[in-house]
Amino acid sequence: MNEEMMTEAERASKLAESTVDPAPAARGKGVFYVHTLGCQMNVHDSERIAGVLEEAGYVPATEEQYLDHDIDLIVMNTCAVRENAAERMYGTIGLWAGMKRERPNLQIAVGGCMAQLDREKIARKTPWVDAVFGTKNIGALPQLLEQARIEGHAQVKVQEDLNYFPSQLPTDRASKVSSWVAISVGCNNTCTFCIVPTTRGKEHDRRPGDILAEIRRCVDEGAKEVTLLGQNVNSFGYGIGDRFAFSKLLRACGEIEGLERVRFTSPHPAAFTDDVIAAMAETPNVMHQLHFPLQSGSDRILRAMRRSYRSAKFLDILRKIREAMPDAQISTDIIVGFPGETEEDFQETMRVVEEARFSSAFTFIYSPRPGTPAADMEQLPRDVVQDRFDRLVALQERITEENLKTFEGRDVEVMVTGTPGKKDAATHRVTGREKTGVLVHIGVPEGEPMPQVGDFVTATVTHAGRHNLIADPDPKAGQTYAVRH
C-alpha cells in the first residue's frame, strides 16, 4: 500500500465542523489534530487515534483552530517505508517545536511505523515530544499524555506483540460514505527491501464475522463504499489453512444490503488465485479496480527482492483478470534502482510495463531502509537510477494517457466522495471516483441541482486529462447527466 494511491482529500485528517466563538468548556481535555503520513492503513489508524482521543475527552480541531495554531495536542502518525517519509517526519516535528515555544502547554505525540522502529531516536532527537507510541499502542495514547504532564518528560510505549486488533478501538471516520475496514495486520513475507514486517509484525487475521459486523455498522452509519485493508489483503485466512477465505469474504460483502461498492488493497501476486478473480467478477458490488504491485519486471531482481513470483506468472494473472473483467483498471508499484539492477534488468521492467498496460504506476527510486537485507547490498549510482526512473515514468505517463483517452464519450457512474476540489467551485464541478477507481471531475449542467457527498452521478466523459477524467455533459446535445441518491 502507498500514499500515492489517495488524493489529498482522501489522505487529509478530519477536521471538526466550524463553530462560532467556542466556549472554553467546548475544548474538553484539549483540542487535537492528527497529521498523517503514509498509506491507507495509516489513514485508518489515524481514524482510530481520533476515536480514542475523543472517547478520552479531547475535541477535534476546527479548520479555523488548525490554521490559527489554536491547538492543545498534535499527533503525527508516521510512515517508515521510504527515506523521504522519515525526513518529512523530522522536518515537520522540527516546525512544531516553534509552535510549542509559543504555546508551552501544547503536547506533541508521535506514533505509527517510525515510532515503532526508532522510538529511542525520536525521544532523543526531539526532546519537545511528549509521547512516542507504536502501531500496537494506539489505545494507550491518552494515558501517555497524562503521564507526560505529571512527570514532565517524554513517555515511550512501543510493544512488539499484538494484544488486540486496532479495529476494537473507537473510531472517528474521516468520511461517512466511504470507510476503511482492516481485515488483517502485519506481514509474513520477507521482501528484502521492506521494513513493514518489522514495524507491523507478523500477519494476524480478524475473524470474518467481526469484519462483516464492522462493515454492516459502517453501512448503518451511512457508508456506501468500503475498502478492505491488509498488508497482503488476499492472503487473509492462509494462517488457518483456508486459502479460499478472502474470496468467501468478498462474496459475503455482496450480501450486505446497502453496500454499493467494495474495494481492497493491496493484494500480493503470489496469493492472487483463480477463486479471487471469480469472486471479483461475480460479486456485483466488488469493483473492478486492482492495485497489483509488480516491483520489478526482471526475474533476477525479483529473486533478489524475495518476491515469490516471476514476470511470466504476473502477466498470466493479469491476463486472467482481464479475461474475467475486461474493464478492470490495474495499477502497480515499481521500484527502480534496486541494488544490483543492470540496464538489462531495467529493460525487462520496461518490457513488462509495456505489455501489462497498467492504468497507473507508483514508481519509486529504491530507498534503503536500515534493518532490511537490501540496505546492506551495494547501492547503484544516483544518476543512473534517476535516468532509469525518468524513462519509466515517461513510458507509464504515455500508457496512462492512452488508457484514459478510451473513456472519452463513455458514460461513467461516479460516487461523489468529498468536498469539491480546488478548482471545482469556480467550474461548478463535483469530484468523485467511477467504478474502477478513476478520479472524475463532473460539471453540473445549468439548472441542475448540485449533487451531495454520497450521491451517484452518471455522466458522459468529455475530456481525458493526464491523471483524471472531466465530464462536462450537455444534456441538450444528448449527453448523459443523472443523479441517484
N, C-alpha and C positions, 0 to 999 in steps of 0.2 A: 504494500500500500504506500501511497505517497501523496504529498500535499498538492502537487500539480494537477491532480485529478479533480480538484474542487475549485469553484470560483471563489473570489474574495469574499462574497456574501456568505457562501456555504461554510467557509472556514472561520468567519468572524465570530467572536464571542458575543453572547447575548447581552443586550443592554435592557434595563427596565424601561417601562413606559415613563415618559417625562411627567413630572409633577410641578405645580407652581408653588414655589417657596415652601419646600417640605419642612415640617416641624422637626425639631431635634429628636423627638421620640421616634420619628419615622426612620432614623438611621439604625435602629436596633443596636446590635453589638458593634456595628460598623458597616460602612458602605464598601463593597468589594467589587473588583474587576478581575476577570480571568483572561490572561493573554496566552494564546495557544500557538505553538509551533508544531509542525509535523502533519501526520497523516490523519485519516478518518478515525482511526482508533483513538488518537489523541484528542480529536474534537469531541468524540463521545465521552472520553474520560473527563474532559472539561465540563460536560453537562453533569457528570456525577459530582465533580468538585463543587459546582454551583449548588447542586441539590443538598449536599452535605452541609455547606455553609449556611444556606437558607434555613435548614432544619435546626441549626445551632443558633439561629437568631440574627444572622448577618443579612444585609439587604443589598441586592444588586444595584450597581450604579446606573443612573440615567445617562443618556448621551451628554447632557449638559454637565453633569458631575464629572464624567470621564474627561471631557475636553478642558474643564477648569481645574483638573487635578484635585477635585474635592472628594478624595477617596481615603479610606482608612486602612484598606488592605488591597494589595496587588498580588495575584498568584500567577506565576509563569509555569505553564505545562510544557515541558521541553521535549526535544527530539534529539536522538543520537545517531541517526542513520548516516548523515553526511557531515563532513567537517564544517561546512558553512552554517549548518544549524547550530553547532556548538559556538561558533564565532558570533552568530546573531544573539545567542543567549547571553553571553558575557557582555556584549556591547549594549544590549538593552538593559541588563541589570545595572551596568555602569551609569546609564542615564537616570535610572530610578534612584541611585544614591543621591543625586542632586535634589530630587523630589523629597527625599527623606530629610535632607538638611533643612528644607523649607517647612516640612511637617514632621517634627520629631516623633510624633505618635504613630506615624504611618508604619504599618507592618508589611514586610515583603516575604513571600514564601515561594520556594522553587520545588516543583515536583516533576514527575514524568521520567522519561528514559535517561536523560543526562543526570538527573538526581540519583537514579538507581545506580548509574555507572560511576559517577565522580562525586559522591557525597562529601568526602573529606576535602577535596579540592575546592568545591563550591563554598563550603563553610570557611575555608582558609583564605581563599582569594577574594571573597565578597563578604567581609565581616558585618556589613549592614543588613544582611539577610537574616530573618528571624526564624525561619523554619525550612528544613530540607526534608522532603518525603518522597518515598519511592512509588513505583507503579502499583504496588500491593498495599499501600498505606494511605489511600485517599481518605478513608473513614477516620483516620487519626488526626487530620489536619486541625480541627478546632481545638483539640486538646494540646497540640504542639504550640499553637499560637498563644493559648492561655498560659502555658508553662514558660514561654519566652517572655511574656510580660512580667511574670513573677520573678524569674531568675535573671533577666536582663542580658541573656546571650542566646545564640542560635541553638535551636533544638533540631536534632537529626534523628530520623527514624526511617530506616530502609531495611526491609526484611526480604529474605530470599524465597521463603515458602509462601504458597498461596493458601490462605486460610478461608477465604470466601471470595466469591465472584463479585467484581465491581457492580454487576447488574443487581445485586442485592441492596445496593445503596440507593438513597433517594436521588432523584434526578430533576434537573430543570432543563427541559429540552429547548434548544435554540429555535426549533421550528415545530409548530403544532401539526403541520400537514405532511412533513417528511421526517421520518425518525430513523436513527441508527439503532440497531439491535445486535449486540455482540453474542455470537454463538460459541466462541471459544477464546481463550487467551493463551499466549505463548507459542512456541515453535519447536518442533523436534528435528528440524533439518540442521545441517552443519555446513551451509554455504560459507566458503572461506572468506567472503567479503563482508559478511553480515554480522552486526552486533546485536540483533534483536533477541536471539536466544539467551544472551547474557542479561539484557535489560528486562525482558518479559518472562524469561524462564521457560520451562518445558510446557508443552501444549496440554491444556486441560479443557475438556468439552463440557458445556452445560447440558442438563437434561432436556431432551426435546420438549417435554411438557412445559417446562419453565420458560423455554424460548417462545413457544406458541402462546402461552399465557401473557407474556410481556407484549407480544405483537398485538394480541386482542385488546390489551389495555391501551396501547397506542391508538388503535383504531377507535376505541370507545371515546378517547380524548380528542379525536378529530383527525388523526393521521390517515392519509390516503395512500402513502407510499412508505415502505421500509427498505432499508439497506442492511443486509446481513453482513456482519463483520467478523473476520478472523485473520490471523497472520497467514494461515493456509486454510482458507474457509472450506474448501472442498475435501479436506482430509478429516472433516468432522465425523466422528464415530469410529475412526480407524483404531483408536486406543482400546476400544472394547470389542474389536473384531467385526464391526458392522460396516463393510465397505459401501453399503447402499444407504447409509444413514442420511447423507446430505441430499441425495435425490429424493428420499422419502420426506425430508423436511421441506424441500421446495414444493413437492406435491401437496403437502399438508397446508402450506401457505395459500395454495389455490382454493382451499375450502373455507377460508376466513371471509365471511361476508363483510363487505365494505372496504376491503383491502384491494385497491385498484392496481398498484404496481409493487413488484418485488425486484430488488437488485441485490447483488452480492459482490464482495471484493475482499481479498484478492485470492483467486484460485491458483494452485500450483499445477503446472502441466502434467507432472507425474501422476497426479490423482484425478485428472480430468477424464473420467471414464464414460463409456457409452451411455450408461444409465443417467448420468448428469445431463448429457446432451439431450436425451429423450425427455427428461423432466422439464428442461428449459423450453423445449419445442412444444410440449404437450400441455403445459400449465398456462392458461391464458393470462394470468396476471404476472407471470415471470417475464421480465423484459429481455429482449434480445440484445443486451449490452453486456460486454465482457472485457474485463481488464486481465490480460493474459501475459505475464512477464516472460519475455524471451531471454533477456540479459546479454546473450551473445549468439551469433549465428555460427560460430566456429566450434566444432565438436571438441577440438583440443582445449579451447578456453573453457567450454562448459565443463569438461572433465576437471580442469584446474580449479574451477569455481565450486566443484562438487554439486553440480546440478544434475539430477538423476534422469535426464532425458537428452536426446541428441536432436539436431536440427531437423532430420527427416521425420522423427516422431512428432516433433512440434508441428511441422507443416501438415502432417497427416491428420492430427487432431483438428487443425483449422479447417481442413477440407471437409471433415465430418460435420463440424459445426455449421459450415456454410451450406452443406447439402441439406441439413435439417432446418436451418434458419437462414435463407438467402439474404434477409435484410439485416443480419447481425452486424453491429458495429463493434469492432475489436481493437482495443488499444493495448499498448505494451510498455514495458520498461526495458531500456538498453543501457548497459554500462560500456563506455568507451575508454580504452587505455588500461584495461586490467593488466596487472603485472605479467610480462611475457608475451603480450599480444603483438603479433607481427603484422605487417601490411597484408599478408596473405590471409591471416585470421580476420582482419578487419574487412577485407573484400568478401569473405564468407558472410559476415553480418550484413553487408550491403546487398548481397545476393538474396538472402532470406527476407530482408525488409522489402525488397522489390517484389518478390514472389508473394509475400504474406499480405501486402496491401493493407497495412494497419490503418484504422481511421485516424489514429494519432499515436505518437510515441513520446514517452517521457524519457529523455536522453540525458544521461549524467556522465560527467567525467569521473573516472574512478577516484574515490576518496578513501585513503587508508584510515581505518578505524583501529586505534590501539586495542590490543586484545584479540584481534582476529588473525588467522593464519596468513591472509594475503598481505597484511600490513608489514610482515617480515620478508616478503618477497622483493626482488629487485624492481624498482619502480621505473616507469618509462619517462623520457624527457617530456616536459610540459608542452613544448612547441609541437612535437609530433602528435601528442594526444589532442591538442587544440585543433590541429589541421584535420584530423580524422573526425572529430566532433562536428566541425563546421560542415564537412562533406555529408555526414549522415543527416544532420539537421536539414540541409538543403534538399536532400532526397526525400525525406519524410514530409517536408513542407509541400513539395510538389504533389506527393501522393494524397496528402490530406486535402489539398485544394481541389484535386481532380475528384476525390470522393464526394466532397461537399457539393460540387457542381451538379452531381446526379440528383440532388434534392430539388433543384430549381424546377418550378412548375408543378411539383407534387404537393398534395395536401398532407399536413402532419398534425398530430394531436399533441398539444403541449400542456403540461401541468404548470400553472403559474406557481413558482416556488418561493418567491421572496419579494422584497421591496423592489421598485424599479431600479434599473441600472443607472450609471452615472449620466447617460445621455437620454434615458427613457422619458423623463419628464418633459424635456424640450421637444422630443419627437412624438409624444403621445403614444408610447410603447409600453408593453409589459414584457417581462422576461421569464423564461422557464426552460424546461428540457422536454424534448419529444421522447417518444417511447424508447428509442435506442440510445438515449443519453445526450444527444447533440443539443448544445445550447442554442436557443432560438429567441430572437427579439421580434415581437409581434406588434405591428402598428394597428391601433384601434380605429376602424373606419369612422368617418364623421357621422355623428348621430347615434353611434353605438355606445352602450354603457361600458365603463372601464371594468374589465374582469378583476376579481379579487384573488388573493392568495388561496390556492387550493382549487380554483376553478380550472376546467379543462377547455382549452381553446383549439378548435380545428381551423387551420388557416392555410392558404396557399403560399408556398415559399416563392418569393420574388427575386431573391438575390442570395448568393453564397459568398460569405466572407472568407477570410483565411482560416478562422477557427470557429466560426459560428454561422448561423443562418439568419436572414432577415425575411420576415413575412409582412409585407405591406399590401394586403389584398384589397382589390377594388371589386366589391360585390356587383356593381353595375356592369362590370366587364366580364362577369361570370366567374370570378374568383371566389373562393370559399372563405367565409368568416362565420363561425358559430361557437357559442359558449355553452358549456354544460356545467352546472353547479354540482 
